[in-house]
Amino acid sequence: GETSCVRMTNAGEAQVSITSDVKSDKDWQDFAFDAVMDSSDPSSPQYVSQEKCYKIVGQRLLDSALEGFHTCLFCYGQTGTGKTTTIMGQAEPASERGLLLRLVADVFDAMDKFRQSGSTVQIKVQMFEIYNERLNDLLSCDDKHGKPNKLDVRVHPLVGVYVKGATEELCASYKECVGLIEYGNTMKTVHATAMNAQSSRGHTVFKLAFERKVDNQITFSEVYFADLAGRENERLTQVAGDRLVELTFINRSLMWLSNCIKDLGEQRPRRSPRQGTFSPPGAATSGQSTAARRMSAAGTPPERQRRQSMSAKAASIEPLKRDFSKFRNSKLTLLLSNALSGNSRTAMIGTLSPALAHFDESYSTLKFARAVKGIKLAASAATAVDKDQLIKQLQADINALKAKLEEAAEKRDGTTIQELTDMIEADEELVGARNKDEAALMQESKDKYQQRKTMMERLGTRRRGSAFEDVNEDGYFPHLANYSEDPFLRFRVTHHIPPDGIERSLGYGESSDFGLPAALGVLAITGYVRNEGGRVFLRAAPMTKVKMEGGDEYLADIQVNSEPIVDERELHHLDRVLFGRSTVFCVLFEDVLPEVAAARMDKEASNGETPFDPLAPESLPTLVGP
Protein backbone atom coordinates (compact mmCIF):
# COMPACT_ATOMS: atom_id res chain seq x y z
CA GLY A 1 0.00 0.00 0.00
CA GLU A 2 3.01 2.31 0.14
CA THR A 3 3.84 4.73 -2.65
CA SER A 4 6.29 3.27 -5.16
CA CYS A 5 9.41 5.20 -6.12
CA VAL A 6 10.61 2.67 -8.71
CA ARG A 7 9.67 2.13 -12.35
CA MET A 8 10.99 -0.67 -14.56
CA THR A 9 10.91 -1.41 -18.25
CA ASN A 10 12.24 -4.16 -20.49
CA ALA A 11 11.14 -2.50 -23.72
CA GLY A 12 14.32 -2.06 -25.71
CA GLU A 13 16.97 -1.45 -23.07
CA ALA A 14 16.31 -2.92 -19.62
CA GLN A 15 16.03 0.04 -17.31
CA VAL A 16 15.17 1.00 -13.74
CA SER A 17 14.07 4.52 -12.86
CA ILE A 18 13.90 5.89 -9.33
CA THR A 19 12.90 9.15 -7.69
CA SER A 20 12.50 10.61 -4.22
CA ASP A 21 9.74 12.92 -5.51
CA VAL A 22 6.99 10.74 -6.96
CA LYS A 23 4.81 13.77 -7.67
CA SER A 24 7.24 15.06 -10.29
CA ASP A 25 7.98 13.47 -13.66
CA LYS A 26 11.20 15.43 -14.05
CA ASP A 27 13.38 14.04 -11.28
CA TRP A 28 13.50 10.37 -12.26
CA GLN A 29 17.01 8.92 -12.52
CA ASP A 30 17.56 6.09 -14.99
CA PHE A 31 19.82 3.05 -14.60
CA ALA A 32 20.41 0.64 -17.50
CA PHE A 33 21.10 -3.04 -16.84
CA ASP A 34 21.14 -6.34 -18.70
CA ALA A 35 17.74 -7.33 -17.31
CA VAL A 36 15.20 -6.07 -14.81
CA MET A 37 12.57 -8.24 -13.17
CA ASP A 38 9.47 -7.67 -11.09
CA SER A 39 8.49 -10.36 -8.60
CA SER A 40 6.12 -8.26 -6.50
CA ASP A 41 2.77 -9.26 -8.06
CA PRO A 42 2.19 -12.90 -9.11
CA SER A 43 -0.93 -11.86 -11.05
CA SER A 44 1.02 -9.47 -13.28
CA PRO A 45 1.92 -10.57 -16.85
CA GLN A 46 5.46 -9.29 -16.15
CA TYR A 47 5.81 -11.38 -12.99
CA VAL A 48 9.16 -13.21 -12.77
CA SER A 49 8.90 -16.65 -11.18
CA GLN A 50 11.79 -18.67 -9.78
CA GLU A 51 11.87 -20.72 -12.98
CA LYS A 52 12.04 -17.68 -15.23
CA CYS A 53 14.70 -16.12 -13.04
CA TYR A 54 16.83 -19.25 -13.45
CA LYS A 55 16.40 -19.26 -17.23
CA ILE A 56 17.64 -15.68 -17.43
CA VAL A 57 20.51 -15.84 -14.94
CA GLY A 58 21.22 -19.35 -13.70
CA GLN A 59 21.29 -21.19 -17.01
CA ARG A 60 24.16 -19.09 -18.32
CA LEU A 61 26.13 -19.67 -15.12
CA LEU A 62 25.57 -23.41 -15.48
CA ASP A 63 26.70 -23.44 -19.11
CA SER A 64 29.87 -21.52 -18.25
CA ALA A 65 30.70 -23.82 -15.33
CA LEU A 66 30.28 -26.95 -17.46
CA GLU A 67 32.58 -25.43 -20.08
CA GLY A 68 35.31 -25.16 -17.43
CA PHE A 69 34.94 -21.52 -16.37
CA HIS A 70 34.86 -20.47 -12.74
CA THR A 71 31.55 -18.72 -12.01
CA CYS A 72 30.08 -16.67 -9.18
CA LEU A 73 26.73 -15.15 -8.32
CA PHE A 74 26.26 -12.76 -5.45
CA CYS A 75 23.13 -11.01 -4.27
CA TYR A 76 23.19 -7.47 -2.86
CA GLY A 77 20.40 -5.34 -1.46
CA GLN A 78 18.46 -4.08 1.51
CA THR A 79 17.21 -6.44 4.21
CA GLY A 80 13.87 -8.03 3.34
CA THR A 81 14.04 -7.56 -0.43
CA GLY A 82 14.28 -11.26 -1.32
CA LYS A 83 17.98 -12.10 -1.58
CA THR A 84 17.79 -15.42 0.26
CA THR A 85 14.54 -16.36 -1.48
CA THR A 86 16.16 -15.72 -4.85
CA ILE A 87 19.28 -17.75 -4.13
CA MET A 88 17.93 -20.51 -1.87
CA GLY A 89 14.16 -20.56 -2.18
CA GLN A 90 12.51 -23.73 -0.88
CA ALA A 91 13.43 -27.33 -1.70
CA GLU A 92 9.75 -28.24 -1.99
CA PRO A 93 7.68 -27.67 -4.00
CA ALA A 94 10.08 -27.72 -6.93
CA SER A 95 8.52 -24.57 -8.38
CA GLU A 96 9.84 -22.58 -5.38
CA ARG A 97 13.46 -23.66 -5.69
CA GLY A 98 15.91 -20.79 -5.91
CA LEU A 99 18.84 -20.35 -8.26
CA LEU A 100 21.26 -22.43 -6.19
CA LEU A 101 19.03 -25.50 -5.85
CA ARG A 102 18.13 -25.41 -9.55
CA LEU A 103 21.75 -25.09 -10.62
CA VAL A 104 22.81 -27.94 -8.32
CA ALA A 105 20.11 -30.19 -9.81
CA ASP A 106 21.25 -29.41 -13.35
CA VAL A 107 24.92 -29.90 -12.44
CA PHE A 108 24.25 -33.44 -11.21
CA ASP A 109 22.19 -34.21 -14.31
CA ALA A 110 25.13 -33.07 -16.45
CA MET A 111 27.61 -35.05 -14.35
CA ASP A 112 25.59 -38.24 -14.90
CA LYS A 113 25.83 -37.69 -18.65
CA PHE A 114 29.59 -37.10 -18.41
CA ARG A 115 30.01 -40.36 -16.50
CA GLN A 116 28.01 -42.23 -19.13
CA SER A 117 30.41 -40.92 -21.76
CA GLY A 118 33.39 -42.35 -19.87
CA SER A 119 34.51 -39.34 -17.82
CA THR A 120 35.48 -39.51 -14.16
CA VAL A 121 33.66 -36.81 -12.21
CA GLN A 122 33.91 -35.50 -8.65
CA ILE A 123 31.73 -32.82 -7.04
CA LYS A 124 32.73 -31.21 -3.74
CA VAL A 125 31.02 -28.48 -1.72
CA GLN A 126 31.88 -26.01 1.02
CA MET A 127 29.64 -23.58 2.92
CA PHE A 128 30.70 -20.61 5.04
CA GLU A 129 29.17 -17.87 7.13
CA ILE A 130 30.87 -14.53 7.73
CA TYR A 131 29.52 -13.13 10.99
CA ASN A 132 31.07 -10.05 12.62
CA GLU A 133 34.25 -10.65 10.56
CA ARG A 134 34.48 -14.25 11.80
CA LEU A 135 34.48 -16.98 9.17
CA ASN A 136 32.49 -20.03 10.31
CA ASP A 137 32.44 -23.48 8.71
CA LEU A 138 28.75 -24.36 8.34
CA LEU A 139 29.44 -27.95 7.25
CA SER A 140 31.64 -28.90 10.19
CA CYS A 141 30.30 -31.73 12.32
CA ASP A 142 33.17 -31.88 14.81
CA ASP A 143 31.48 -29.93 17.61
CA LYS A 144 28.76 -31.92 19.35
CA HIS A 145 26.78 -28.78 20.22
CA GLY A 146 26.59 -27.66 16.61
CA LYS A 147 28.94 -24.73 17.05
CA PRO A 148 30.87 -23.73 13.92
CA ASN A 149 34.58 -24.13 13.30
CA LYS A 150 36.22 -20.73 13.08
CA LEU A 151 38.27 -20.45 9.92
CA ASP A 152 40.63 -17.97 8.37
CA VAL A 153 41.04 -16.78 4.80
CA ARG A 154 44.63 -17.00 3.63
CA VAL A 155 46.48 -15.79 0.55
CA HIS A 156 49.01 -18.28 -0.79
CA PRO A 157 51.67 -16.94 -3.18
CA LEU A 158 51.01 -19.82 -5.58
CA VAL A 159 47.33 -20.74 -5.29
CA GLY A 160 45.93 -17.37 -4.28
CA VAL A 161 43.04 -17.20 -1.79
CA TYR A 162 42.08 -20.32 0.15
CA VAL A 163 40.29 -21.15 3.42
CA LYS A 164 42.54 -23.06 5.78
CA GLY A 165 40.95 -26.05 7.49
CA ALA A 166 37.57 -25.76 5.76
CA THR A 167 35.33 -28.81 5.45
CA GLU A 168 35.06 -29.99 1.85
CA GLU A 169 32.47 -32.69 1.21
CA LEU A 170 32.26 -35.07 -1.73
CA CYS A 171 28.69 -35.36 -3.07
CA ALA A 172 27.34 -38.22 -5.16
CA SER A 173 23.79 -36.97 -5.73
CA TYR A 174 21.52 -33.96 -5.72
CA LYS A 175 19.86 -35.17 -2.51
CA GLU A 176 23.21 -35.35 -0.70
CA CYS A 177 24.10 -31.84 -1.82
CA VAL A 178 20.73 -30.44 -0.73
CA GLY A 179 21.19 -32.23 2.58
CA LEU A 180 24.46 -30.36 3.10
CA ILE A 181 22.81 -27.05 2.23
CA GLU A 182 20.01 -27.85 4.67
CA TYR A 183 22.54 -28.75 7.36
CA GLY A 184 24.44 -25.50 6.78
CA ASN A 185 21.26 -23.44 6.99
CA THR A 186 20.26 -25.25 10.19
CA MET A 187 23.66 -24.45 11.69
CA LYS A 188 23.02 -20.79 10.85
CA THR A 189 19.75 -21.04 12.80
CA VAL A 190 21.47 -22.65 15.78
CA HIS A 191 24.28 -20.09 15.78
CA ALA A 192 21.84 -17.18 15.56
CA THR A 193 19.78 -18.53 18.47
CA ALA A 194 22.85 -19.20 20.60
CA MET A 195 23.99 -15.61 20.01
CA ASN A 196 20.53 -14.22 20.86
CA ALA A 197 20.16 -13.02 17.28
CA GLN A 198 16.64 -12.96 15.90
CA SER A 199 17.69 -12.91 12.26
CA SER A 200 20.46 -14.18 10.01
CA ARG A 201 22.92 -11.33 10.32
CA GLY A 202 25.81 -12.80 8.37
CA HIS A 203 26.95 -13.33 4.80
CA THR A 204 26.58 -16.90 3.50
CA VAL A 205 28.92 -18.27 0.82
CA PHE A 206 28.35 -21.64 -0.87
CA LYS A 207 31.07 -23.16 -3.05
CA LEU A 208 30.62 -26.05 -5.46
CA ALA A 209 33.72 -27.44 -7.19
CA PHE A 210 33.73 -30.20 -9.75
CA GLU A 211 36.43 -32.04 -11.64
CA ARG A 212 36.02 -33.92 -14.88
CA LYS A 213 38.87 -36.19 -15.91
CA VAL A 214 39.24 -37.30 -19.52
CA ASP A 215 42.45 -38.89 -20.85
CA ASN A 216 44.53 -37.78 -17.84
CA GLN A 217 43.42 -34.17 -18.26
CA ILE A 218 41.34 -32.60 -15.50
CA THR A 219 38.88 -29.79 -16.16
CA PHE A 220 38.31 -27.99 -12.89
CA SER A 221 35.55 -25.44 -12.24
CA GLU A 222 34.30 -23.62 -9.16
CA VAL A 223 30.87 -22.10 -8.62
CA TYR A 224 30.34 -19.55 -5.83
CA PHE A 225 26.98 -18.34 -4.52
CA ALA A 226 27.13 -15.44 -2.05
CA ASP A 227 23.98 -14.48 -0.14
CA LEU A 228 25.03 -11.17 1.39
CA ALA A 229 23.46 -9.88 4.58
CA GLY A 230 21.14 -6.97 3.94
CA ARG A 231 22.42 -3.46 4.13
CA GLU A 232 20.50 -1.26 6.58
CA ASN A 233 20.56 2.38 7.55
CA GLU A 234 21.95 2.52 11.10
CA ARG A 235 20.11 5.77 11.81
CA LEU A 236 16.71 4.59 10.59
CA THR A 237 16.75 1.12 12.14
CA GLN A 238 17.38 2.56 15.64
CA VAL A 239 19.06 -0.61 16.89
CA ALA A 240 21.42 -0.87 19.84
CA GLY A 241 23.67 -3.34 21.63
CA ASP A 242 24.66 -6.55 19.84
CA ARG A 243 22.36 -5.81 16.90
CA LEU A 244 24.13 -2.49 16.33
CA VAL A 245 27.50 -4.28 16.41
CA GLU A 246 26.23 -6.78 13.82
CA LEU A 247 24.86 -4.02 11.63
CA THR A 248 28.12 -2.08 11.85
CA PHE A 249 30.14 -5.11 10.73
CA ILE A 250 27.71 -5.83 7.90
CA ASN A 251 27.68 -2.28 6.57
CA ARG A 252 31.46 -2.03 6.91
CA SER A 253 32.08 -5.22 4.92
CA LEU A 254 29.59 -4.11 2.26
CA MET A 255 31.34 -0.74 2.14
CA TRP A 256 34.68 -2.42 1.47
CA LEU A 257 33.02 -4.58 -1.18
CA SER A 258 31.58 -1.46 -2.78
CA ASN A 259 34.98 0.24 -2.73
CA CYS A 260 36.61 -2.78 -4.38
CA ILE A 261 33.93 -2.82 -7.07
CA LYS A 262 34.41 0.89 -7.68
CA ASP A 263 38.19 0.54 -8.00
CA LEU A 264 37.88 -2.41 -10.37
CA GLY A 265 35.33 -0.56 -12.48
CA GLU A 266 37.62 2.45 -12.82
CA GLN A 267 40.57 0.32 -13.92
CA ARG A 268 38.82 -0.94 -17.09
CA PRO A 269 41.65 -3.25 -18.18
CA ARG A 270 42.07 -4.26 -21.80
CA ARG A 271 40.73 -7.59 -22.91
CA SER A 272 42.85 -10.13 -24.67
CA PRO A 273 41.38 -11.08 -28.06
CA ARG A 274 42.07 -14.73 -27.23
CA GLN A 275 39.97 -14.68 -24.08
CA GLY A 276 36.19 -14.68 -23.84
CA THR A 277 34.00 -12.33 -21.89
CA PHE A 278 30.88 -13.17 -19.97
CA SER A 279 27.78 -11.44 -21.27
CA PRO A 280 24.70 -13.14 -19.85
CA PRO A 281 21.47 -11.33 -19.18
CA GLY A 282 21.54 -9.59 -15.89
CA ALA A 283 19.80 -10.70 -12.79
CA ALA A 284 16.66 -11.13 -10.86
CA THR A 285 15.06 -11.14 -7.50
CA SER A 286 12.11 -12.46 -5.61
CA GLY A 287 9.61 -10.96 -3.26
CA GLN A 288 10.00 -7.26 -4.14
CA SER A 289 10.33 -5.17 -7.26
CA THR A 290 13.93 -5.47 -8.27
CA ALA A 291 16.65 -4.35 -10.55
CA ALA A 292 19.32 -6.74 -11.55
CA ARG A 293 22.47 -6.62 -13.47
CA ARG A 294 25.35 -8.68 -14.65
CA MET A 295 29.05 -8.28 -14.22
CA SER A 296 31.63 -9.48 -16.70
CA ALA A 297 34.58 -10.76 -14.77
CA ALA A 298 37.90 -12.45 -15.03
CA GLY A 299 41.57 -11.74 -14.91
CA THR A 300 44.81 -13.62 -15.03
CA PRO A 301 43.80 -17.29 -14.86
CA PRO A 302 45.05 -18.69 -11.53
CA GLU A 303 45.04 -22.28 -12.81
CA ARG A 304 47.26 -21.28 -15.73
CA GLN A 305 49.57 -19.43 -13.35
CA ARG A 306 49.66 -22.47 -11.12
CA ARG A 307 50.56 -24.77 -14.02
CA GLN A 308 53.31 -22.39 -15.06
CA SER A 309 54.63 -22.27 -11.50
CA MET A 310 54.50 -26.04 -11.19
CA SER A 311 56.36 -26.58 -14.42
CA ALA A 312 59.25 -24.56 -13.05
CA LYS A 313 61.80 -25.94 -10.63
CA ALA A 314 60.82 -25.86 -6.98
CA ALA A 315 63.78 -23.65 -6.12
CA SER A 316 62.52 -20.89 -8.42
CA ILE A 317 59.03 -20.46 -7.00
CA GLU A 318 57.55 -17.13 -7.98
CA PRO A 319 54.51 -15.57 -6.30
CA LEU A 320 51.33 -14.69 -8.14
CA LYS A 321 51.39 -11.28 -9.78
CA ARG A 322 47.88 -10.37 -8.63
CA ASP A 323 47.49 -7.62 -6.05
CA PHE A 324 45.27 -8.68 -3.14
CA SER A 325 45.87 -5.55 -1.05
CA LYS A 326 42.55 -3.91 -1.95
CA PHE A 327 40.67 -7.03 -0.79
CA ARG A 328 42.33 -7.45 2.62
CA ASN A 329 40.13 -4.98 4.51
CA SER A 330 37.36 -7.55 4.92
CA LYS A 331 37.05 -11.34 4.96
CA LEU A 332 34.11 -11.02 2.57
CA THR A 333 36.10 -9.17 -0.10
CA LEU A 334 39.10 -11.46 0.34
CA LEU A 335 36.95 -14.58 0.01
CA LEU A 336 35.32 -13.21 -3.16
CA SER A 337 38.52 -11.76 -4.62
CA ASN A 338 38.93 -14.57 -7.15
CA ALA A 339 35.38 -14.00 -8.38
CA LEU A 340 35.80 -10.22 -8.55
CA SER A 341 39.23 -10.02 -10.17
CA GLY A 342 40.35 -13.53 -10.99
CA ASN A 343 39.52 -16.07 -13.64
CA SER A 344 35.76 -16.05 -13.11
CA ARG A 345 32.55 -15.24 -14.93
CA THR A 346 30.62 -13.40 -12.26
CA ALA A 347 27.03 -12.19 -12.08
CA MET A 348 25.30 -9.97 -9.56
CA ILE A 349 21.69 -9.66 -8.49
CA GLY A 350 20.56 -6.38 -6.99
CA THR A 351 17.29 -6.46 -5.04
CA LEU A 352 15.16 -3.40 -4.35
CA SER A 353 12.14 -2.41 -2.33
CA PRO A 354 9.81 -0.21 -4.41
CA ALA A 355 8.55 1.63 -1.31
CA LEU A 356 9.29 5.35 -1.17
CA ALA A 357 10.28 4.93 2.49
CA HIS A 358 13.26 2.84 1.30
CA PHE A 359 14.43 5.24 -1.40
CA ASP A 360 17.90 5.78 0.10
CA GLU A 361 18.74 2.07 0.27
CA SER A 362 17.28 1.32 -3.17
CA TYR A 363 19.20 4.21 -4.71
CA SER A 364 22.40 2.98 -3.05
CA THR A 365 21.83 -0.53 -4.47
CA LEU A 366 21.32 0.87 -7.97
CA LYS A 367 24.54 2.87 -7.81
CA PHE A 368 26.41 -0.20 -6.58
CA ALA A 369 24.95 -2.31 -9.41
CA ARG A 370 25.95 0.30 -11.98
CA ALA A 371 29.52 0.23 -10.67
CA VAL A 372 29.59 -3.56 -10.93
CA LYS A 373 28.28 -3.38 -14.48
CA GLY A 374 31.28 -1.23 -15.38
CA ILE A 375 33.75 -4.03 -14.67
CA LYS A 376 34.86 -5.64 -17.93
CA LEU A 377 37.37 -8.42 -17.45
CA ALA A 378 38.21 -11.64 -19.28
CA ALA A 379 37.92 -15.31 -18.35
CA SER A 380 39.43 -18.49 -19.73
CA ALA A 381 38.56 -22.12 -19.08
CA ALA A 382 40.61 -23.78 -16.34
CA THR A 383 42.10 -27.13 -17.37
CA ALA A 384 44.46 -28.62 -14.79
CA VAL A 385 47.44 -30.89 -15.34
CA ASP A 386 47.49 -34.61 -14.68
CA LYS A 387 46.81 -35.50 -11.04
CA ASP A 388 50.03 -37.50 -10.54
CA GLN A 389 52.15 -34.71 -12.00
CA LEU A 390 50.36 -32.19 -9.81
CA ILE A 391 51.07 -34.16 -6.62
CA LYS A 392 54.70 -34.71 -7.63
CA GLN A 393 55.26 -31.01 -8.25
CA LEU A 394 53.47 -29.99 -5.06
CA GLN A 395 55.70 -32.33 -3.06
CA ALA A 396 58.76 -30.83 -4.73
CA ASP A 397 57.46 -27.38 -3.80
CA ILE A 398 57.00 -28.49 -0.18
CA ASN A 399 60.56 -29.82 0.04
CA ALA A 400 61.98 -26.61 -1.40
CA LEU A 401 59.88 -24.49 0.96
CA LYS A 402 60.99 -26.50 3.99
CA ALA A 403 64.62 -25.88 3.04
CA LYS A 404 63.91 -22.16 2.85
CA LEU A 405 62.09 -22.38 6.18
CA GLU A 406 65.21 -23.78 7.85
CA GLU A 407 67.25 -20.88 6.46
CA ALA A 408 64.68 -18.36 7.71
CA ALA A 409 64.67 -20.01 11.15
CA GLU A 410 68.45 -19.64 11.40
CA LYS A 411 68.10 -15.94 10.55
CA ARG A 412 65.12 -15.61 12.94
CA ASP A 413 63.13 -13.89 10.23
CA GLY A 414 59.64 -14.11 11.73
CA THR A 415 57.79 -12.65 8.75
CA THR A 416 59.40 -15.01 6.26
CA ILE A 417 58.86 -17.97 8.58
CA GLN A 418 55.12 -17.27 8.74
CA GLU A 419 54.83 -16.81 4.97
CA LEU A 420 56.71 -20.04 4.25
CA THR A 421 54.69 -21.92 6.88
CA ASP A 422 51.44 -20.78 5.26
CA MET A 423 52.70 -21.89 1.84
CA ILE A 424 53.71 -25.31 3.18
CA GLU A 425 50.37 -25.81 4.92
CA ALA A 426 48.48 -24.89 1.76
CA ASP A 427 50.51 -27.29 -0.39
CA GLU A 428 50.19 -30.09 2.19
CA GLU A 429 46.41 -29.61 2.26
CA LEU A 430 46.33 -29.87 -1.53
CA VAL A 431 48.53 -32.96 -1.51
CA GLY A 432 46.41 -34.59 1.18
CA ALA A 433 43.20 -33.90 -0.72
CA ARG A 434 44.64 -35.11 -4.03
CA ASN A 435 46.11 -38.28 -2.52
CA LYS A 436 42.71 -39.54 -1.36
CA ASP A 437 41.07 -41.84 -3.86
CA GLU A 438 37.36 -41.56 -4.58
CA ALA A 439 36.49 -44.63 -2.48
CA ALA A 440 38.16 -43.13 0.59
CA LEU A 441 36.48 -39.79 0.01
CA MET A 442 33.08 -41.44 -0.37
CA GLN A 443 33.53 -43.41 2.86
CA GLU A 444 34.61 -40.27 4.69
CA SER A 445 31.55 -38.43 3.38
CA LYS A 446 29.26 -41.30 4.45
CA ASP A 447 30.71 -41.22 7.96
CA LYS A 448 30.20 -37.47 8.21
CA TYR A 449 26.69 -37.83 6.80
CA GLN A 450 25.80 -40.12 9.70
CA GLN A 451 27.33 -37.65 12.17
CA ARG A 452 25.32 -34.81 10.67
CA LYS A 453 22.15 -36.88 10.65
CA THR A 454 22.60 -37.68 14.34
CA MET A 455 23.23 -34.02 15.14
CA MET A 456 20.26 -32.90 13.05
CA GLU A 457 18.00 -35.39 14.83
CA ARG A 458 19.09 -33.99 18.20
CA LEU A 459 18.67 -30.42 17.02
CA GLY A 460 15.33 -31.25 15.46
CA THR A 461 14.92 -31.76 11.73
CA ARG A 462 11.77 -33.87 11.48
CA ARG A 463 10.39 -31.54 8.84
CA ARG A 464 8.44 -32.62 5.83
CA GLY A 465 10.75 -32.46 2.84
CA SER A 466 13.90 -32.85 4.96
CA ALA A 467 16.83 -34.28 3.02
CA PHE A 468 17.90 -36.22 6.10
CA GLU A 469 14.66 -37.92 7.06
CA ASP A 470 11.26 -38.53 5.54
CA VAL A 471 8.45 -37.69 7.93
CA ASN A 472 5.22 -39.63 8.05
CA GLU A 473 2.26 -37.26 7.93
CA ASP A 474 0.53 -39.07 10.80
CA GLY A 475 3.59 -38.70 13.02
CA TYR A 476 4.36 -35.07 12.29
CA PHE A 477 2.25 -33.39 15.01
CA PRO A 478 2.44 -32.32 17.76
CA HIS A 479 5.87 -30.76 17.81
CA LEU A 480 7.94 -27.85 19.06
CA ALA A 481 9.30 -25.55 16.33
CA ASN A 482 11.87 -22.79 16.80
CA TYR A 483 10.70 -19.23 16.26
CA SER A 484 12.70 -16.33 14.83
CA GLU A 485 11.90 -12.89 13.49
CA ASP A 486 13.75 -13.95 10.35
CA PRO A 487 11.34 -15.99 8.14
CA PHE A 488 14.27 -17.94 6.71
CA LEU A 489 15.33 -19.15 10.18
CA ARG A 490 11.80 -19.70 11.47
CA PHE A 491 10.54 -23.28 12.12
CA ARG A 492 13.78 -24.86 10.89
CA VAL A 493 14.37 -26.73 14.16
CA THR A 494 11.46 -29.00 15.11
CA HIS A 495 11.02 -31.66 17.80
CA HIS A 496 8.25 -34.20 17.27
CA ILE A 497 6.75 -35.52 20.53
CA PRO A 498 5.53 -39.14 20.14
CA PRO A 499 2.26 -40.04 21.96
CA ASP A 500 3.84 -42.78 24.08
CA GLY A 501 3.79 -41.07 27.48
CA ILE A 502 7.58 -41.20 27.74
CA GLU A 503 9.18 -38.09 29.21
CA ARG A 504 11.93 -36.66 27.01
CA SER A 505 14.59 -34.17 28.06
CA LEU A 506 15.42 -30.87 26.36
CA GLY A 507 18.80 -29.14 26.60
CA TYR A 508 22.20 -28.68 25.00
CA GLY A 509 23.81 -31.68 26.74
CA GLU A 510 24.75 -34.82 24.85
CA SER A 511 22.38 -36.89 26.99
CA SER A 512 19.34 -34.73 26.16
CA ASP A 513 16.72 -36.28 23.88
CA PHE A 514 15.87 -33.00 22.14
CA GLY A 515 18.78 -30.65 21.47
CA LEU A 516 18.58 -26.93 22.20
CA PRO A 517 21.19 -24.33 21.21
CA ALA A 518 23.68 -23.56 23.99
CA ALA A 519 22.20 -20.10 24.46
CA LEU A 520 21.90 -17.84 27.50
CA GLY A 521 19.93 -19.57 30.26
CA VAL A 522 19.73 -22.93 28.46
CA LEU A 523 21.14 -25.80 30.52
CA ALA A 524 22.46 -29.25 29.66
CA ILE A 525 19.00 -30.45 30.72
CA THR A 526 16.54 -27.55 30.79
CA GLY A 527 13.19 -29.32 30.87
CA TYR A 528 11.13 -32.41 30.16
CA VAL A 529 8.24 -32.91 27.74
CA ARG A 530 5.83 -35.83 27.24
CA ASN A 531 2.79 -36.66 25.12
CA GLU A 532 -0.03 -38.51 26.91
CA GLY A 533 -2.47 -39.60 24.23
CA GLY A 534 -2.35 -36.29 22.40
CA ARG A 535 -2.01 -34.05 25.47
CA VAL A 536 1.45 -32.50 25.81
CA PHE A 537 2.97 -31.56 29.17
CA LEU A 538 6.15 -29.59 29.94
CA ARG A 539 8.04 -29.16 33.20
CA ALA A 540 11.25 -27.36 34.09
CA ALA A 541 14.27 -29.37 35.18
CA PRO A 542 15.59 -28.87 38.72
CA MET A 543 19.00 -27.27 38.98
CA THR A 544 21.45 -26.75 41.84
CA LYS A 545 23.08 -23.44 42.58
CA VAL A 546 26.18 -24.18 44.65
CA LYS A 547 26.84 -21.86 47.59
CA MET A 548 29.42 -21.84 50.36
CA GLU A 549 26.84 -23.00 52.91
CA GLY A 550 25.39 -25.72 50.71
CA GLY A 551 23.12 -26.23 47.72
CA ASP A 552 19.69 -24.78 47.03
CA GLU A 553 17.45 -26.35 44.39
CA TYR A 554 16.00 -24.12 41.71
CA LEU A 555 14.08 -24.70 38.51
CA ALA A 556 15.54 -24.04 35.10
CA ASP A 557 14.19 -20.91 33.44
CA ILE A 558 11.23 -21.76 31.15
CA GLN A 559 8.28 -19.52 30.33
CA VAL A 560 5.05 -20.40 28.54
CA ASN A 561 3.22 -17.39 27.13
CA SER A 562 5.36 -15.11 29.33
CA GLU A 563 4.51 -17.02 32.53
CA PRO A 564 7.34 -18.85 34.36
CA ILE A 565 6.79 -22.59 34.84
CA VAL A 566 6.61 -23.66 38.48
CA ASP A 567 4.62 -26.89 38.14
CA GLU A 568 4.03 -29.13 35.16
CA ARG A 569 2.22 -27.20 32.44
CA GLU A 570 -0.03 -28.50 29.67
CA LEU A 571 0.83 -27.05 26.28
CA HIS A 572 -1.67 -25.98 23.63
CA HIS A 573 -1.59 -25.09 19.96
CA LEU A 574 0.42 -21.90 19.26
CA ASP A 575 1.76 -21.59 22.80
CA ARG A 576 5.04 -19.68 22.97
CA VAL A 577 7.78 -21.41 25.00
CA LEU A 578 10.89 -19.49 26.04
CA PHE A 579 13.86 -21.60 27.16
CA GLY A 580 16.40 -19.49 29.03
CA ARG A 581 16.59 -15.93 27.73
CA SER A 582 16.64 -16.16 23.95
CA THR A 583 15.53 -19.60 22.72
CA VAL A 584 11.89 -19.43 21.60
CA PHE A 585 9.79 -22.35 20.38
CA CYS A 586 6.22 -22.49 19.12
CA VAL A 587 3.89 -25.40 20.00
CA LEU A 588 2.12 -26.78 16.92
CA PHE A 589 -0.65 -29.38 16.93
CA GLU A 590 -1.66 -28.77 13.32
CA ASP A 591 -0.61 -26.95 10.18
CA VAL A 592 -0.69 -23.19 10.45
CA LEU A 593 0.28 -20.34 8.15
CA PRO A 594 3.69 -18.93 9.15
CA GLU A 595 2.31 -15.39 9.36
CA VAL A 596 -0.42 -16.55 11.76
CA ALA A 597 2.09 -18.24 14.04
CA ALA A 598 4.41 -15.22 13.82
CA ALA A 599 1.62 -12.84 14.84
CA ARG A 600 0.78 -15.02 17.84
CA MET A 601 4.43 -15.32 18.90
CA ASP A 602 5.01 -11.58 18.64
CA LYS A 603 1.83 -10.84 20.58
CA GLU A 604 2.81 -13.15 23.43
CA ALA A 605 6.30 -11.64 23.54
CA SER A 606 4.88 -8.13 23.83
CA ASN A 607 2.54 -9.21 26.63
CA GLY A 608 5.09 -9.97 29.26
CA GLU A 609 8.64 -10.92 28.28
CA THR A 610 11.20 -8.35 29.37
CA PRO A 611 14.88 -7.89 28.46
CA PHE A 612 17.25 -9.96 30.57
CA ASP A 613 18.93 -8.20 33.50
CA PRO A 614 21.14 -10.63 35.47
CA LEU A 615 21.16 -8.31 38.51
CA ALA A 616 17.39 -7.89 38.73
CA PRO A 617 15.65 -9.99 41.44
CA GLU A 618 13.10 -11.29 38.95
CA SER A 619 15.94 -12.69 36.83
CA LEU A 620 16.82 -15.26 39.51
CA PRO A 621 15.50 -18.82 39.02
CA THR A 622 12.27 -19.76 40.75
CA LEU A 623 12.98 -21.15 44.23
CA VAL A 624 11.32 -24.48 44.95
CA GLY A 625 13.49 -25.71 47.81
CA PRO A 626 13.60 -24.48 51.41
Disulfide bonds with the S-S distance in Angstrom:
none
